[in-house]
């Protein structure tokens, strides 16, 4: 039996417990953050929850149902080639980043064009739409994903006794990278989603400009920015061969600066408008998050 598990494979060590707690904390944050954000923003936005639902639906349809299965199929063919060199791996990462931009931003455009076909397209709705897109990603990727990981890790002590010594050693090798992480690393998942939702809101506002200015170039710009952001944030570690804490912290720092630019863009595109009739609250309330003149670039 592998000594990694400190036989006889029963209680978790204090360090492993901290990993579990960090995973759960990040999961709870990712599950609650989008919902709390909408509850706080909706009284000011004065648009219905259905626009949040539209954003969530578009992410699920274009990312989970369409893009990811295609990527998994493609990876079965190109996987062995990717491992041959760093250049090939970076090329594959560029393809993944580009497809993420294409599928998600075209999906946003489809949502505006058809799901909101009969709605007047406004900045307020774009904000709610973006929160739905980024929010469901946070809920599924970190919230549900972390809980599945915790459930899987928690089940190991009770089932490992049925494994052969060779299988236990293999399991130990698979778990070693998880338990080798600093105990606070799982919290970065929640931290990243905090800012990623804002980035998705900015992209939704950007695609909204297609309809506001009747110019399709805003869609191509959103695709390019999304793809470039994915490539840089995910690929910086491999490109510069970062190791240790820098491989975790530098991508997060880049994400933070990206979100500062996102907040600036969201603010610049704000517009004064009347309360939306899809909101179920009082029609006497004001219906904008912020007010100001149209200063979209």
Residue frames relative to the residue before (quaternion, step in Angstrom):
aa qw qx qy qz dx dy dz
X 1.0000 0.0000 0.0000 0.0000 0.00 0.00 0.00
X 0.5294 -0.6692 0.4222 0.3060 3.53 -0.91 0.90
X 0.4377 -0.6938 0.5069 0.2648 3.54 -0.97 0.86
X 0.4606 0.6897 -0.4497 0.3316 3.59 1.23 -0.28
X 0.7395 0.4128 -0.2264 0.4812 3.56 1.00 -0.82
X 0.4238 -0.7304 0.4649 0.2661 3.55 1.29 0.19
X 0.1712 -0.8587 0.4671 0.1233 3.53 0.94 1.04
X 0.6048 -0.0724 -0.7856 -0.1089 1.69 -2.23 0.99
X 0.6788 -0.5577 0.3114 0.3621 3.55 0.87 0.95
X 0.4322 0.7141 -0.4685 0.2894 3.57 0.85 0.74
X 0.8580 0.0599 -0.0565 0.5069 3.57 -0.59 -1.11
X 0.5181 -0.6213 0.4945 0.3179 3.52 -1.21 0.58
X 0.5157 -0.6109 0.4957 0.3393 3.53 -1.20 0.55
X 0.6613 -0.4910 0.3615 0.4370 3.64 -1.19 0.32
X 0.6328 0.5324 -0.3366 0.4503 3.59 1.00 -0.77
X 0.6681 0.4945 -0.3011 0.4674 3.58 0.91 -0.90
X 0.6181 0.5375 -0.3424 0.4602 3.58 1.08 -0.67
X 0.6317 0.5223 -0.3344 0.4650 3.59 1.03 -0.76
X 0.6111 0.5396 -0.3411 0.4680 3.59 1.04 -0.77
X 0.6496 0.5186 -0.3081 0.4627 3.56 0.95 -0.93
X 0.6700 0.5004 -0.3012 0.4583 3.57 0.87 -0.97
X 0.6511 0.5162 -0.3193 0.4557 3.60 0.94 -0.86
X 0.6357 0.5219 -0.3244 0.4672 3.59 1.01 -0.79
X 0.6742 0.4915 -0.2926 0.4672 3.57 0.94 -0.90
X 0.6400 0.5228 -0.3301 0.4561 3.61 0.94 -0.85
X 0.6611 0.4947 -0.3074 0.4730 3.60 0.91 -0.90
X 0.6406 0.5286 -0.3221 0.4545 3.59 1.03 -0.79
X 0.6647 0.4990 -0.3083 0.4626 3.58 0.88 -0.93
X 0.6363 0.5235 -0.3290 0.4614 3.57 0.98 -0.84
X 0.6918 0.4870 -0.2846 0.4508 3.59 0.85 -0.98
X 0.6493 0.5144 -0.3167 0.4621 3.59 1.10 -0.63
X 0.7621 0.4029 -0.1986 0.4663 3.57 0.95 -0.90
X 0.5839 0.6423 -0.3688 0.3325 3.59 0.99 -0.82
X 0.6956 0.4583 -0.3183 0.4525 3.66 0.71 -0.87
X 0.6547 0.5148 -0.3188 0.4524 3.58 0.98 -0.81
X 0.6556 0.4967 -0.3073 0.4786 3.58 0.93 -0.89
X 0.6275 0.5512 -0.3323 0.4382 3.57 0.98 -0.85
X 0.6746 0.4850 -0.2937 0.4727 3.58 0.94 -0.88
X 0.6436 0.5216 -0.3315 0.4514 3.59 0.95 -0.83
X 0.6635 0.4891 -0.3047 0.4771 3.58 1.05 -0.72
X 0.7382 0.4488 -0.2367 0.4446 3.58 0.90 -0.94
X 0.6060 0.6316 -0.3639 0.3184 3.59 0.97 -0.77
X 0.6386 0.5205 -0.3641 0.4343 3.66 0.87 -0.71
X 0.6911 0.4414 -0.2840 0.4969 3.59 1.12 -0.55
X 0.6718 0.4902 -0.3000 0.4674 3.57 1.00 -0.77
X 0.1120 -0.8320 0.5259 0.1368 3.55 1.06 -0.84
X 0.5106 0.5580 -0.4892 0.4343 3.55 0.73 1.13
X 0.5870 -0.6394 0.3847 0.3139 3.54 -1.11 0.70
X 0.6499 -0.5262 0.4021 0.3729 3.52 -1.35 0.38
X 0.5487 0.6360 -0.4145 0.3501 3.59 1.11 -0.45
X 0.6170 0.5324 -0.3632 0.4516 3.60 1.12 -0.47
X 0.5775 0.5270 -0.3590 0.5098 3.57 1.20 -0.52
X 0.6593 0.5081 -0.3011 0.4653 3.58 0.96 -0.89
X 0.6106 0.5458 -0.3530 0.4524 3.60 1.03 -0.71
X 0.6692 0.5016 -0.2997 0.4591 3.57 0.90 -0.93
X 0.6467 0.5148 -0.3116 0.4686 3.57 1.00 -0.84
X 0.6580 0.5208 -0.3053 0.4502 3.56 0.94 -0.92
X 0.6564 0.5142 -0.3126 0.4549 3.58 0.93 -0.89
X 0.6424 0.5101 -0.3353 0.4633 3.61 0.94 -0.79
X 0.6696 0.4980 -0.3061 0.4582 3.58 0.84 -0.95
X 0.6939 0.4908 -0.2858 0.4427 3.60 0.86 -0.95
X 0.7867 0.3641 -0.1883 0.4617 3.58 0.71 -1.04
X 0.7243 0.3948 -0.2497 0.5072 3.61 1.13 -0.48
X 0.7854 0.3558 -0.1981 0.4661 3.58 0.50 -1.15
X 0.7379 0.4164 -0.2354 0.4762 3.59 0.90 -0.89
X 0.7867 0.3400 -0.1605 0.4897 3.59 0.98 -0.81
X 0.7822 0.3834 -0.2281 0.4349 3.59 0.39 -1.19
X 0.6983 0.4983 -0.3056 0.4132 3.60 0.66 -1.04
X 0.6470 0.4888 -0.3524 0.4672 3.67 0.85 -0.71
X 0.6446 0.5126 -0.3287 0.4623 3.61 0.99 -0.76
X 0.6392 0.5202 -0.3205 0.4670 3.58 1.02 -0.81
X 0.6573 0.5131 -0.3152 0.4530 3.59 0.93 -0.86
X 0.6420 0.5041 -0.3255 0.4772 3.59 1.00 -0.77
X 0.6672 0.5016 -0.3044 0.4588 3.59 0.89 -0.91
X 0.6550 0.5405 -0.3148 0.4240 3.56 1.01 -0.83
X 0.5849 0.5657 -0.3835 0.4368 3.60 1.11 -0.48
X 0.6977 0.4509 -0.2701 0.4869 3.59 1.14 -0.57
X 0.7763 0.3566 -0.1839 0.4862 3.58 0.89 -0.90
X 0.4207 0.7509 -0.4403 0.2554 3.59 1.25 -0.29
X 0.6931 0.4676 -0.3057 0.4556 3.65 0.74 -0.92
X 0.6532 0.5151 -0.3215 0.4524 3.59 1.05 -0.69
X 0.6089 0.5824 -0.3525 0.4072 3.57 1.03 -0.78
X 0.6934 0.5013 -0.2742 0.4391 3.57 1.03 -0.80
X 0.5321 0.6667 -0.3973 0.3384 3.60 1.24 -0.19
X 0.8142 -0.0425 0.0544 0.5765 3.59 1.05 -0.66
X 0.6115 -0.5480 0.4275 0.3781 3.52 -1.28 0.41
X 0.6206 0.5586 -0.3448 0.4289 3.58 1.04 -0.77
X 0.6672 0.4847 -0.3028 0.4777 3.58 0.95 -0.84
X 0.6325 0.5283 -0.3305 0.4601 3.57 1.04 -0.77
X 0.6650 0.4848 -0.3038 0.4800 3.58 0.98 -0.82
X 0.6154 0.5416 -0.3441 0.4578 3.58 1.09 -0.65
X 0.6506 0.4986 -0.3074 0.4833 3.56 1.01 -0.81
X 0.6243 0.5302 -0.3340 0.4665 3.57 1.05 -0.76
X 0.6322 0.5259 -0.3303 0.4633 3.58 1.03 -0.77
X 0.6369 0.5151 -0.3236 0.4736 3.58 1.03 -0.76
X 0.6461 0.5153 -0.3178 0.4648 3.58 0.96 -0.86
X 0.6603 0.5061 -0.3094 0.4606 3.58 0.95 -0.88
X 0.6673 0.5022 -0.3058 0.4571 3.57 0.94 -0.88
X 0.6697 0.4853 -0.3130 0.4669 3.59 0.92 -0.83
X 0.5989 0.5447 -0.3666 0.4585 3.60 1.08 -0.63
X 0.6670 0.4955 -0.2997 0.4687 3.57 0.93 -0.89
X 0.6689 0.5132 -0.3014 0.4454 3.57 0.90 -0.92
X 0.7222 0.4550 -0.2675 0.4470 3.55 0.68 -1.09
X 0.7236 0.4534 -0.2721 0.4435 3.59 0.78 -0.97
X 0.7101 0.4463 -0.2859 0.4635 3.60 0.88 -0.82
X 0.6136 0.4980 -0.3519 0.5018 3.59 1.05 -0.64
X 0.6092 0.5490 -0.3423 0.4585 3.57 1.08 -0.71
X 0.6342 0.5181 -0.3286 0.4705 3.58 0.96 -0.83
X 0.6482 0.5209 -0.3116 0.4598 3.55 0.95 -0.91
X 0.6375 0.5229 -0.3198 0.4669 3.59 0.97 -0.86
X 0.6394 0.5330 -0.3231 0.4501 3.58 1.00 -0.82
X 0.6589 0.4868 -0.3042 0.4861 3.56 0.95 -0.88
X 0.7057 0.5036 -0.2713 0.4180 3.57 0.85 -1.00
X 0.8263 0.2404 -0.1032 0.4987 3.58 0.86 -0.92
X 0.6818 0.4613 -0.3173 0.4708 3.62 0.83 -0.81
X 0.7642 0.2929 -0.1633 0.5510 3.57 1.08 -0.74
X 0.1817 0.8429 -0.4924 0.1186 3.56 1.20 0.49
X 0.7717 0.3450 -0.1825 0.5022 3.58 0.93 -0.87
X 0.5949 0.5697 -0.3631 0.4356 3.59 1.27 0.03
X 0.4624 -0.6074 0.5581 0.3253 3.52 -1.20 0.56
X 0.3226 -0.7694 0.5203 0.1822 3.56 -0.65 1.10
X 0.0131 0.8172 -0.5704 0.0815 3.56 -0.68 1.16
X 0.6686 -0.4854 0.3880 0.4084 3.52 -1.34 0.31
X 0.6372 0.5431 -0.3309 0.4354 3.60 0.93 -0.87
X 0.6760 0.4782 -0.2928 0.4782 3.56 0.93 -0.89
X 0.6119 0.5497 -0.3449 0.4522 3.57 1.07 -0.71
X 0.6263 0.5319 -0.3326 0.4629 3.59 1.03 -0.78
X 0.6886 0.4701 -0.2820 0.4747 3.59 0.82 -0.97
X 0.6172 0.5512 -0.3231 0.4592 3.57 1.05 -0.81
X 0.6810 0.4834 -0.2808 0.4730 3.57 0.94 -0.89
X 0.6299 0.5225 -0.3377 0.4650 3.59 1.05 -0.71
X 0.6282 0.5256 -0.3362 0.4649 3.57 1.09 -0.64
X 0.6589 0.5146 -0.2999 0.4594 3.57 0.96 -0.89
X 0.7363 0.4030 -0.2292 0.4928 3.56 0.77 -1.04
X 0.6311 0.5648 -0.3324 0.4150 3.56 1.07 -0.72
X 0.6877 0.4609 -0.3029 0.4722 3.59 0.86 -0.88
X 0.5885 0.5541 -0.3698 0.4581 3.59 1.13 -0.55
X 0.6547 0.5008 -0.3073 0.4756 3.59 0.95 -0.86
X 0.6588 0.5242 -0.3098 0.4419 3.57 0.91 -0.94
X 0.7410 0.4161 -0.2322 0.4731 3.59 0.84 -0.98
X 0.7123 0.4824 -0.2744 0.4298 3.58 0.80 -1.00
X 0.7973 0.2569 -0.1278 0.5310 3.58 0.74 -1.03
X 0.6732 0.5103 -0.3118 0.4349 3.60 0.84 -0.92
X 0.7613 0.3414 -0.1880 0.5181 3.56 0.50 -1.19
X 0.6376 0.5569 -0.3305 0.4173 3.59 0.94 -0.87
X 0.6804 0.4788 -0.2912 0.4722 3.59 0.89 -0.90
X 0.6492 0.5154 -0.3295 0.4520 3.59 0.96 -0.78
X 0.6219 0.5161 -0.3384 0.4820 3.59 1.07 -0.68
X 0.6391 0.5233 -0.3209 0.4633 3.58 0.99 -0.82
X 0.6565 0.5072 -0.3073 0.4662 3.58 0.93 -0.91
X 0.6543 0.5091 -0.3185 0.4597 3.58 0.92 -0.88
X 0.6601 0.5090 -0.3104 0.4570 3.57 0.98 -0.81
X 0.6761 0.4811 -0.2965 0.4727 3.58 0.91 -0.88
X 0.6597 0.5208 -0.3132 0.4421 3.58 0.99 -0.80
X 0.6649 0.5170 -0.3094 0.4414 3.59 1.11 -0.58
X 0.5197 0.6872 -0.4037 0.3078 3.58 1.19 -0.41
X 0.6736 0.5031 -0.3405 0.4210 3.67 0.72 -0.90
X 0.7021 0.4778 -0.2829 0.4457 3.59 1.01 -0.68
X 0.7524 0.3888 -0.2118 0.4877 3.58 1.17 -0.41
X 0.5288 0.6760 -0.4080 0.3114 3.58 1.15 -0.41
X 0.5776 0.6088 -0.3777 0.3912 3.59 1.13 -0.52
X 0.6494 0.5149 -0.3161 0.4617 3.58 1.19 -0.42
X 0.6077 0.5709 -0.3489 0.4278 3.59 1.27 -0.17
X 0.5133 -0.6096 0.5023 0.3356 3.53 -1.22 0.50
X 0.6657 -0.4927 0.3541 0.4344 3.63 -1.18 0.33
X 0.6441 0.5212 -0.3291 0.4529 3.59 1.00 -0.77
X 0.6579 0.5021 -0.3033 0.4724 3.57 1.01 -0.82
X 0.6289 0.5283 -0.3310 0.4646 3.57 1.08 -0.72
X 0.6429 0.5112 -0.3249 0.4689 3.57 1.00 -0.77
X 0.6422 0.5146 -0.3200 0.4694 3.59 1.01 -0.80
X 0.6428 0.5172 -0.3148 0.4692 3.57 1.00 -0.83
X 0.6332 0.5359 -0.3265 0.4530 3.55 1.02 -0.83
X 0.6489 0.5140 -0.3144 0.4647 3.58 1.01 -0.81
X 0.6617 0.5114 -0.3042 0.4562 3.58 1.03 -0.75
X 0.7168 0.4417 -0.2481 0.4791 3.58 1.06 -0.76
X 0.4978 0.6973 -0.4157 0.3052 3.58 1.17 -0.49
X 0.6636 0.4991 -0.3437 0.4386 3.68 0.83 -0.79
X 0.6209 0.5410 -0.3475 0.4483 3.60 1.07 -0.68
X 0.7508 0.4023 -0.2182 0.4762 3.55 0.80 -1.03
X 0.5839 0.5620 -0.3804 0.4455 3.59 1.27 -0.07
X 0.5355 0.6374 -0.3992 0.3842 3.60 1.25 -0.27
X 0.5595 -0.5304 0.4902 0.4068 3.59 -1.20 0.38
X 0.5729 -0.6621 0.3564 0.3263 3.58 -0.89 0.90
X 0.6813 0.4887 -0.3003 0.4548 3.62 1.17 -0.35
X 0.4316 0.7407 -0.4397 0.2679 3.59 1.25 -0.21
X 0.6314 0.5378 -0.3704 0.4181 3.67 0.87 -0.71
X 0.5883 0.5859 -0.3746 0.4128 3.61 1.14 -0.51
X 0.5539 0.6188 -0.3948 0.3930 3.59 1.19 -0.45
X 0.5597 0.6017 -0.3914 0.4141 3.57 1.17 -0.49
X 0.6744 0.4695 -0.2836 0.4943 3.56 0.97 -0.85
X 0.6276 0.5417 -0.3264 0.4540 3.57 1.01 -0.84
X 0.6641 0.5071 -0.3030 0.4583 3.58 0.91 -0.90
X 0.6710 0.4992 -0.3052 0.4554 3.60 0.94 -0.85
X 0.5408 0.6155 -0.3944 0.4161 3.58 1.17 -0.60
X 0.7582 0.3653 -0.1879 0.5064 3.55 0.92 -0.96
X 0.6083 0.5802 -0.3651 0.4000 3.61 1.03 -0.68
X 0.6051 0.5507 -0.3629 0.4459 3.60 1.04 -0.69
X 0.6481 0.5090 -0.3184 0.4684 3.59 0.97 -0.82
X 0.6209 0.5376 -0.3349 0.4618 3.59 1.02 -0.78
X 0.6635 0.4936 -0.3031 0.4736 3.59 0.97 -0.83
X 0.5998 0.5361 -0.3609 0.4717 3.59 1.07 -0.63
X 0.6539 0.5140 -0.3158 0.4566 3.59 0.93 -0.89
X 0.6587 0.5019 -0.3132 0.4649 3.59 0.97 -0.80
X 0.6341 0.5146 -0.3324 0.4718 3.58 1.05 -0.70
X 0.6312 0.5066 -0.3241 0.4897 3.58 1.06 -0.73
X 0.6390 0.5314 -0.3286 0.4487 3.58 1.03 -0.76
X 0.6736 0.4668 -0.3002 0.4880 3.61 0.90 -0.86
X 0.5678 0.5883 -0.3718 0.4396 3.59 1.15 -0.57
X 0.6034 0.5805 -0.3558 0.4151 3.60 1.10 -0.65
X 0.5104 0.6290 -0.4235 0.4056 3.61 1.21 -0.40
X 0.7412 0.3984 -0.2077 0.4988 3.56 0.93 -0.94
X 0.6293 0.5481 -0.3338 0.4383 3.55 1.08 -0.67
X 0.7945 0.2577 -0.1154 0.5376 3.56 1.00 -0.91
X 0.3705 -0.7497 0.4721 0.2788 3.57 1.32 0.04
X 0.5385 0.5925 -0.3912 0.4538 3.54 0.94 1.01
X 0.3424 -0.7843 0.4872 0.1740 3.57 -0.43 1.25
X 0.5070 0.6688 -0.4239 0.3404 3.60 1.19 -0.32
X 0.5685 0.5856 -0.3909 0.4256 3.59 1.15 -0.47
X 0.6199 0.5323 -0.3483 0.4594 3.61 1.07 -0.62
X 0.6671 0.4841 -0.3099 0.4740 3.58 0.90 -0.87
X 0.6184 0.5336 -0.3427 0.4640 3.59 1.06 -0.68
X 0.6508 0.5104 -0.3155 0.4652 3.60 0.95 -0.84
X 0.6309 0.5232 -0.3300 0.4683 3.59 0.99 -0.82
X 0.6813 0.4993 -0.2919 0.4487 3.58 0.86 -0.98
X 0.6750 0.4875 -0.3022 0.4641 3.59 0.89 -0.90
X 0.6402 0.5208 -0.3260 0.4611 3.58 0.95 -0.85
X 0.6825 0.4862 -0.2906 0.4619 3.58 0.84 -0.97
X 0.6688 0.5011 -0.3035 0.4577 3.59 0.89 -0.92
X 0.6468 0.5185 -0.3227 0.4569 3.59 0.95 -0.85
X 0.6536 0.5059 -0.3155 0.4662 3.59 0.91 -0.87
X 0.6774 0.5081 -0.2982 0.4404 3.56 0.87 -0.97
X 0.6999 0.4712 -0.2791 0.4584 3.58 0.85 -0.96
X 0.7013 0.4745 -0.2892 0.4464 3.60 0.75 -1.01
X 0.7206 0.4232 -0.2532 0.4874 3.59 0.92 -0.87
X 0.7659 0.4269 -0.2100 0.4324 3.58 0.93 -0.87
X 0.4740 0.6996 -0.4472 0.2931 3.60 1.17 -0.28
X 0.6381 0.5454 -0.3329 0.4296 3.59 1.00 -0.76
X 0.6950 0.4579 -0.2722 0.4829 3.58 0.92 -0.90
X 0.6613 0.5331 -0.3192 0.4202 3.58 0.90 -0.91
X 0.7740 0.3041 -0.1608 0.5317 3.57 0.93 -0.90
X 0.3909 -0.7530 0.4495 0.2797 3.57 1.33 0.19
X 0.1301 0.8147 -0.5458 0.1465 3.53 0.85 1.04
X 0.0861 -0.7848 0.6126 0.0383 3.55 -1.10 0.72
X 0.7817 0.3385 -0.2397 0.4658 3.55 -1.31 0.26
X 0.8291 -0.2172 0.1628 0.4887 3.53 -1.17 -0.64
X 0.5892 0.5934 -0.3767 0.3985 3.59 1.07 -0.63
X 0.6230 0.5506 -0.3457 0.4349 3.60 1.09 -0.62
X 0.6892 0.4273 -0.2725 0.5178 3.59 1.25 -0.37
X 0.7433 0.4618 -0.2372 0.4218 3.56 0.84 -1.00
X 0.6384 0.5411 -0.3457 0.4244 3.61 0.96 -0.74
X 0.6483 0.4856 -0.3450 0.4742 3.67 0.87 -0.72
X 0.6485 0.5088 -0.3280 0.4616 3.60 1.01 -0.72
X 0.6226 0.5266 -0.3394 0.4688 3.58 1.07 -0.69
X 0.6365 0.5165 -0.3232 0.4729 3.58 1.00 -0.80
X 0.6373 0.5279 -0.3223 0.4597 3.56 1.01 -0.84
X 0.6344 0.5420 -0.3303 0.4411 3.58 0.99 -0.81
X 0.6801 0.4707 -0.2960 0.4779 3.60 0.89 -0.89
X 0.6033 0.5525 -0.3498 0.4566 3.57 1.10 -0.66
X 0.6740 0.4916 -0.2933 0.4669 3.56 1.00 -0.82
X 0.5763 0.5563 -0.3866 0.4572 3.61 1.08 -0.55
X 0.6535 0.4902 -0.3035 0.4904 3.57 1.00 -0.83
X 0.6252 0.5454 -0.3335 0.4477 3.59 1.06 -0.76
X 0.6555 0.5075 -0.3095 0.4659 3.57 0.94 -0.89
X 0.6270 0.5292 -0.3340 0.4640 3.57 1.00 -0.80
X 0.6781 0.4946 -0.2986 0.4543 3.59 0.88 -0.92
X 0.6276 0.5312 -0.3350 0.4601 3.59 0.96 -0.86
X 0.6729 0.5012 -0.2917 0.4592 3.59 0.90 -0.93
X 0.6588 0.5275 -0.3093 0.4383 3.58 0.94 -0.88
X 0.7283 0.4440 -0.2353 0.4659 3.57 1.06 -0.73
X 0.3922 0.7371 -0.4817 0.2661 3.60 1.24 0.03
X 0.0797 -0.7949 0.6008 0.0280 3.56 -1.20 0.51
X 0.4338 -0.6556 0.5329 0.3131 3.62 -1.07 0.60
X 0.1342 0.7936 -0.5839 0.1060 3.57 -0.98 0.81
X 0.5775 -0.5854 0.4491 0.3493 3.53 -1.29 0.38
X 0.6291 -0.5196 0.4032 0.4144 3.59 -1.22 0.43
X 0.4500 -0.6991 0.4952 0.2521 3.55 -1.09 0.80
X 0.4750 -0.7051 0.4494 0.2743 3.56 -0.95 0.86
X 0.5773 0.5844 -0.3915 0.4147 3.60 1.24 -0.11
X 0.5639 0.5845 -0.3918 0.4324 3.58 1.27 -0.16
X 0.4069 -0.7603 0.4633 0.2043 3.53 -0.89 0.96
X 0.5616 0.6242 -0.3913 0.3767 3.58 1.24 -0.11
X 0.7607 -0.3711 0.2746 0.4564 3.52 -1.35 -0.19
X 0.4405 -0.7099 0.4872 0.2542 3.55 -0.93 0.89
X 0.5918 0.5906 -0.3690 0.4059 3.57 1.22 -0.18
X 0.5701 0.5988 -0.3906 0.4047 3.57 1.26 -0.26
X 0.5310 -0.6090 0.4788 0.3433 3.54 -1.23 0.46
X 0.2866 -0.8322 0.4662 0.0895 3.57 -0.94 0.92
X 0.6174 0.5173 -0.3962 0.4408 3.60 0.94 0.66
X 0.5087 -0.6333 0.4892 0.3176 3.50 -1.19 0.60
X 0.7536 -0.0576 0.0429 0.6534 3.51 1.07 -0.85
X 0.2804 -0.7574 0.5613 0.1808 3.56 -1.18 0.38
X 0.2860 0.7445 -0.5727 0.1895 3.50 -1.25 0.39
X 0.6297 -0.5291 0.3988 0.4054 3.53 -1.27 -0.01
X 0.5830 -0.5692 0.4486 0.3673 3.52 -1.29 0.38
X 0.0852 0.8082 -0.5739 0.1010 3.55 -0.37 1.24
X 0.2118 0.7971 -0.5396 0.1689 3.59 1.11 0.61
X 0.5104 -0.6601 0.4499 0.3184 3.55 -0.96 0.83
